[in-house]
Amino acid sequence: MMEKKLKVKSLRFKVDKRLKVRGVRSKVKKGWLFFAFLLTFNFQLLTLNYSQAALAAEAKFPRPTGYVTDAAQVISPSEKAKLTALIEEVERKTTAEIAVVPWLPFLPLPP
């Protein structure tokens, strides 16, 4: 009879010990959750600020020299003359304006 009581007491002790540990763990989890939330929120604020700054930066495009501005020098002079004639004809007939600016992404834009 005495042995059964000891076993029961030891089981109660283990249960109490587990409950205490669980309480500590839940507080730690809440603390980490709050920390993770703050970290995520700050990261989002930083990326939002930098992305808006990047969008607000002015793009530098070459100055137009007519209907066809070939700063990348990929259009021959004869093709440029044909394109200019075609664009002038379209503008006369429809009053629509067309601009041609070839640009290669691996070349920097000229000033």
N, C-alpha and C positions, 0 to 999 in steps of 0.2 A: 504494500500500500504506500509505503514511504517512497519507493522508487517512482511510482506513477506521479506523485506530486512533484517530485524534482523534475521530471520530464516536462510536466505541464508548466512549471515555473520557468524552465529554460526556454521553452517555446514562446512563452509570453515575452520574455526578455528579447528574444530574437525579433519578434513582431514589433515590439516597441522600438528596438534599434533600427529596424527597417523603416518604420514610419518617420523617425527622426531624420534618417538619411534621405528619405524621399522629400521631406520638407526642405532640406538644404538644397537638394538638387533642383527642386522647382524654383527656388529663389535664384539659383545660379542660372537656370535656363531663362528666366524672365530677364535677368540682367544682360545675358548674351543676346537675347532677342532685341532688347532696347538698343544695345550697342550696334548690332547689325543694322537695325533700322536707321540709326543716326549715320552710320557709315554709308549706307546706300543713299540716303537723302543728300548728304554732302557731295557724294560722287555725282549724283544727278545734277545738283546745282552747278558744280564745276564744269561738267560737260555741256550743260545748257549755255553757260556764259561763254565758253570758248567757241561753241558752234555758232552762236549769234555773232560773235566778233569776226569769225571767218566769213560769215555771210555778209556782214556789213562792209567788209573790205572791198574797195573799188577794183573792178577788173580793168586792166589797162589794155585797150585795143589800139591797133594802129590807126593813124589818121586816114580818113578816106581821101583817095586821089581821083575819084570818079566813080563810075558804076562798078568797076572791077578794081579792087585793091589787092594786089598780089604781093604781100609782104613776104610770103614763104617762097616766092619765085618758083612756083610749080606750073604756071601757065605760060605758054609761049606767047610772044608778041602778036602773032597772027591769030591765035585763039582768043587773046584778049580783045583784039579789034573786032572779031566776029561776035563775041559776047556783048561788047559795047553796042554794036549795031543792032543786035537783036533786042537788047534791053531798051534802047531808044525807040525802036519800033513799037514795042509793047507799051511803053509810056505814052507815045502819041495816040495809039488806038484806044487804050483803056484808062489812062491817067494813073495806072498803077506803077509804083516804083519798086525796082529790084536792085539789090546790092549783092555783089559776089565778093566774099572774103575767104579765100582758101587758107586753112590753118592746119598745120601738122602738130599733133599733140606732143611730139617729142622735141619740137623746136621751140625756143622761147619767143615770146612776142616781141617785135622790135619796138623801140620807144617812139 
